[in-house]
Amino acid sequence: MQDRLLEEFGIRVGVQTVRANLDGRCFTLKKTHRDNNYRNTPENKLKRQEFAIKLLQSYGW
């Protein structure tokens, strides 16, 4: 982001300045997790569904 501002507008800004402005606009730069594909396999989705059903049943829902 810093490099792009410098290249396109000739503006030098610090990392904190960029971060503060992005945060002020509710925009975050979060890292992605490396095992996202593993988390959402059909098998894991089924396991989460079964867990949620059992949890709700334990509350009497």
QUIQUIPE-V822163 format. One record per residue. RES is the residue in three letters. OMEGA is omega in whole degrees, 0 to 359 (999 if undefined). D_LAST is the distance of its C-alpha to the last C-alpha in whole Angstrom. Layout:
BEGIN
{{RES	OMEGA	D_LAST} {RES	OMEGA	D_LAST}}
END
This chain:
BEGIN
{{MET	178	49} {GLN	182	52} {ASP	181	54} {ARG	177	53} {LEU	179	54} {LEU	182	58} {GLU	187	58} {GLU	187	58} {PHE	181	58} {GLY	182	61} {ILE	175	58} {ARG	178	58} {VAL	179	54} {GLY	179	53} {VAL	181	49} {GLN	179	48} {THR	178	49} {VAL	182	47} {ARG	181	44} {ALA	180	44} {ASN	177	45} {LEU	178	42} {ASP	179	40} {GLY	179	41} {ARG	180	40} {CYS	178	36} {PHE	181	38} {THR	176	37} {LEU	182	38} {LYS	178	36} {LYS	175	37} {THR	179	35} {HIS	185	34} {ARG	182	36} {ASP	177	33} {ASN	181	31} {ASN	180	31} {TYR	184	30} {ARG	186	27} {ASN	175	26} {THR	178	27} {PRO	179	25} {GLU	181	24} {ASN	176	23} {LYS	178	21} {LEU	178	19} {LYS	179	19} {ARG	179	17} {GLN	179	15} {GLU	178	14} {PHE	181	14} {ALA	179	11} {ILE	180	9} {LYS	179	10} {LEU	179	9} {LEU	178	5} {GLN	179	5} {SER	177	8} {TYR	179	6} {GLY	179	4} {TRP	999	0}}
END
